[in-house]
Amino acid sequence: MKIALNIGITIIAFFSLVAILAPAVSPYDPAEIDRDSLLVAPSARHLMGTDSLGRDLFSRIVFGARISLSIGLIAVGIATLIGIILGSIAGFYGRWIDSLIMRFVDVLLCFPAFFLILAVVAIVGPSIFNIMVIIGLTSWMGTARLIRAEILSLKEREFIQAARAIGASNLRIILRHLIPNAIAPVLVSTVLRIATAILIESALSFLGLGVQPPIPSWGNILIEAKSTLGIAWWLTLYPGLFILITILGFNLIGEGLRHKFRI
């Protein structure tokens, strides 16, 4: 599994580097319209062809990597932070606080996640910022349950009792002793959730409720290709391939970390 972890890290590092260096890597402006190059197949001039407006597909995919990866990372960062805070409070304090937080989690888990996100996006409107926040606010429940379970098993251990005996505050015990020792399964879950968040963003953009054109993301590149599916195969193949490889990279990292931490 060390090989899988290394392969996953290499894939994600490569795509991250491409996203960071997008202006240097991209041969064209992703929004530049060329009416003399409509639906041109892959060639030396346009490595991945052009779309129905003559925009270079390779440039749009490279810039789209910035949007898709940023949304995945920030959305999961929000979800992980909320989950760790609420899960830690529930696991450490227990009793009615635990019951209240966990029942709230149970209620949220009753709703299918994607349809809940769809409903909220339809209400507040699609934008990059809204997509990040909405995915984050609707994806923290699994992290909260994980961290709670870990803290429940750790809080009666000898080193926690020793910390209490020397007068450590509850906040210090949670931040310095419990969370660092409970973070391994959360880290694995977080990596896997980044892949899920990218898929959700792509699906929302494909449905027209995600990142709005002309800003490129892998999802809205796919929806633009829907009307030319029979005559321009490259418009669906390349963005779909980038999504597939990115998701594979995160999944390989998650599996590698799971074996490394023996979870």
BELMOQUI-V621465 format. One record per pair of residues at least 4 apart in sequence whose ideal C-beta (glycine too) atoms are under 6 Angstrom apart, sorted by the first residue. I is the first residue (numbers start at 1). J is the second residue. Records with the same first field share a line. If there is no record, write none. Layout:
I->J ; J
This chain:
1->256 ; 259
4->252 ; 255 ; 256
5->256
7->252
8->249 ; 252 ; 253
9->13
11->249
12->16 ; 249
15->65 ; 246
18->25 ; 62 ; 65
19->65 ; 66 ; 69
21->25
22->26 ; 62 ; 63 ; 66
25->62
26->59 ; 62
28->32 ; 56 ; 59
30->59 ; 60 ; 63 ; 216
31->214
33->53 ; 54
34->54
35->54
37->50 ; 54
38->54
39->52 ; 232
40->46 ; 49 ; 50
41->49
42->48 ; 49 ; 234
46->50 ; 56
47->58
48->57 ; 58 ; 234 ; 238
49->57 ; 234
50->54 ; 56
51->55 ; 224 ; 235
52->228
55->60
60->64 ; 216 ; 221
61->239 ; 242
63->216
64->68 ; 216 ; 217 ; 218 ; 221
65->69
66->70
67->211 ; 217
68->198 ; 201 ; 217 ; 218
70->74
71->75 ; 131 ; 132 ; 201
72->194 ; 197 ; 198
74->132
75->132 ; 135 ; 136 ; 197
76->80 ; 190 ; 193 ; 194 ; 197
78->136
79->83 ; 136 ; 139 ; 140
80->143 ; 190
82->140
83->87 ; 140 ; 143 ; 144
84->88 ; 147
86->101 ; 144
87->144 ; 147 ; 148
88->92 ; 147 ; 151 ; 174
89->93
90->98 ; 101 ; 148
91->148 ; 151 ; 152
92->151 ; 174
93->97
94->98
98->102
105->141 ; 144
108->141
109->141
111->116
116->138
117->134 ; 138
120->134
121->126 ; 134 ; 209
124->130
126->209 ; 210 ; 212
128->211
130->134
131->201 ; 210
133->137
135->139 ; 197 ; 200
140->144
143->186
146->185 ; 186 ; 189
147->182 ; 186
150->182
151->155 ; 178 ; 182
154->178 ; 181
155->160
163->168 ; 173 ; 177
168->172 ; 173
172->176
173->177
174->178
178->182
183->187
184->261
185->263
188->254 ; 257 ; 258 ; 263
191->250 ; 253 ; 254
192->254
194->250
195->247 ; 250 ; 251
201->210 ; 219
202->218 ; 219 ; 243
204->209 ; 210
205->210 ; 211 ; 217 ; 219 ; 220
206->219 ; 222 ; 223
210->219
211->215 ; 217 ; 220
213->220
216->221
218->239 ; 242 ; 243
221->239
222->239
225->235 ; 236
228->232
233->237
234->238
236->240
258->263
